Amino acid sequence: MIDYSEFLKSLSSKRNHPDDVFTALYQLVKNFIEIKLFTLTTFDIPNAQAQRIFSNMPKEYPISGTKPIEKSDWTEIVLDKHDYFVANNIGDISKVFSDYSLIEKLGCQSVVNLPVVVDGTLLGTVNCLHEENYFTSEKIKDLEQIKLPATACFLLNKLTNNTMDSL
């Protein structure tokens, strides 16, 4: 487990690749809630593409390429309205994620997707998955504490990929 000061050190170090900072964010989140699966995703809304930029389970959820964004209740909630998406059982997850079988196989039956937004622009989502009925309103409130560090991670990703002008 790390604290905010260690996260900031990771963020400000010139030698670190963004993956090191993403890993530090993952460790920081684990200070507040338990997580089985943790990913970070960015979105190219005009081209309807999503890209996973971090995964604590890279074998099952690799960081490679992009995938099309398919319109659903999830996209309306998260991408359009910039609200949290919470599903606390595999039935609700299956309505919006086609990979629900893999999610369940990994022992995850609940999800929260936290949109990270700056100046009205969605930078990405922090995606946390765990056992059934895990994401209570209290745990969601605990996640509020990682919004600023998550924002720093997504901005670093844009800076590293020379896409700051696309904000």
C-alpha positions in Angstrom: 0.0 0.0 0.0 1.1 3.5 -0.7 0.0 6.9 0.5 -0.5 10.2 -1.4 3.0 11.4 -0.9 4.4 8.2 -2.5 1.9 8.6 -5.3 3.1 12.2 -5.9 6.7 11.0 -5.9 5.9 8.5 -8.6 4.0 11.1 -10.6 6.8 13.7 -10.5 9.7 11.3 -11.2 11.2 11.8 -14.7 12.4 8.2 -14.9 9.0 6.7 -14.5 6.9 5.5 -17.4 3.2 6.2 -17.0 2.7 2.5 -16.2 4.6 3.1 -12.9 2.2 5.9 -12.0 -0.8 3.8 -13.1 0.5 1.0 -10.8 0.8 3.6 -8.0 -2.8 4.7 -8.5 -3.9 1.0 -8.3 -2.0 0.7 -5.0 -3.5 3.9 -3.7 -7.1 2.8 -4.6 -6.4 -0.4 -2.6 -6.0 1.8 0.4 -9.7 2.8 0.2 -11.4 -0.3 -1.2 -10.6 -3.9 -2.1 -10.3 -4.7 -5.9 -10.0 -7.9 -7.8 -9.8 -6.3 -11.2 -8.6 -2.8 -11.8 -8.3 -1.1 -15.3 -8.0 2.4 -16.7 -9.6 3.2 -20.0 -9.4 6.2 -22.4 -11.9 7.1 -25.1 -11.8 8.6 -28.5 -15.4 9.7 -28.6 -15.4 11.2 -32.2 -14.1 7.9 -33.6 -16.1 5.7 -31.1 -13.0 3.9 -29.8 -11.9 2.8 -26.3 -8.4 1.8 -25.2 -7.3 0.1 -22.0 -4.2 1.8 -20.8 -3.7 -0.2 -17.5 -4.7 -3.5 -16.1 -3.8 -5.3 -12.9 -4.6 -8.5 -14.8 -2.7 -8.0 -18.2 -3.1 -11.6 -19.2 -6.9 -11.6 -18.9 -7.3 -7.9 -19.8 -4.3 -6.8 -21.9 -3.2 -3.4 -22.9 -3.3 -3.6 -26.7 -5.1 -1.8 -29.5 -8.5 -0.2 -29.4 -12.1 -1.5 -29.4 -15.2 0.0 -30.7 -17.6 1.8 -28.3 -21.0 0.2 -28.5 -24.0 2.3 -27.6 -25.7 1.1 -24.4 -27.1 2.4 -21.1 -23.5 2.3 -19.9 -22.3 4.8 -22.6 -25.2 7.1 -21.9 -24.5 7.1 -18.1 -20.6 7.2 -18.2 -19.6 8.7 -21.6 -22.5 11.1 -22.1 -23.6 12.1 -18.6 -20.2 11.6 -16.9 -21.9 9.7 -14.0 -20.7 6.7 -12.1 -21.9 3.3 -13.4 -22.5 0.7 -10.7 -23.7 -2.9 -11.2 -23.7 -5.2 -8.2 -24.5 -8.5 -9.9 -23.5 -10.4 -13.0 -27.0 -10.1 -14.5 -26.7 -6.3 -14.5 -23.1 -6.5 -15.8 -24.2 -8.8 -18.7 -26.6 -6.2 -19.9 -23.8 -3.8 -20.7 -20.5 -5.8 -21.0 -20.2 -8.5 -23.6 -17.2 -10.0 -21.7 -19.4 -10.7 -18.6 -18.4 -14.4 -18.7 -14.7 -13.6 -18.3 -15.6 -11.1 -15.6 -17.5 -13.8 -13.7 -14.8 -16.3 -14.3 -12.3 -14.0 -12.5 -14.6 -13.9 -9.4 -16.0 -10.5 -10.2 -19.8 -9.9 -10.1 -19.9 -6.2 -9.4 -18.3 -3.2 -11.1 -18.0 0.6 -10.6 -16.8 2.8 -13.5 -15.6 6.2 -12.3 -15.4 8.8 -15.1 -12.6 11.2 -14.8 -13.5 14.6 -16.2 -11.7 17.9 -16.5 -13.3 21.0 -17.8 -16.2 19.0 -19.2 -14.0 16.6 -21.1 -13.9 12.9 -20.3 -10.3 11.8 -19.9 -11.0 8.2 -19.1 -12.5 5.8 -16.6 -11.2 4.1 -13.5 -12.8 0.6 -13.5 -13.0 -1.4 -10.3 -14.5 -4.9 -10.1 -15.1 -7.2 -7.1 -17.5 -9.7 -5.6 -21.3 -9.5 -5.8 -22.9 -6.6 -4.0 -19.6 -5.1 -3.1 -20.0 -1.5 -4.3 -22.1 0.1 -1.6 -22.8 3.8 -1.5 -20.1 4.1 1.2 -17.5 2.4 -1.0 -18.4 4.7 -3.9 -18.0 7.7 -1.6 -14.5 6.3 -0.6 -13.6 6.3 -4.3 -14.2 10.0 -4.5 -10.8 10.3 -2.8 -8.9 9.0 -5.8 -10.5 11.4 -8.4 -7.6 13.9 -8.2 -4.8 11.3 -8.5 -6.7 9.6 -11.3 -7.0 12.9 -13.1 -3.2 13.3 -12.8 -2.7 9.8 -14.3 -4.9 10.5 -17.3 -3.3 13.9 -17.9 0.2 12.2 -17.7 -1.0 9.7 -20.2 -2.1 12.5 -22.6 1.2 14.4 -22.0 3.3 11.3 -22.7 1.3 10.5 -25.9 1.6 14.2 -27.0 -2.2 14.6 -27.1 -2.5 17.5 -24.7 -3.8 19.7 -27.5 -6.8 17.4 -27.9 -8.2 18.4 -24.5 
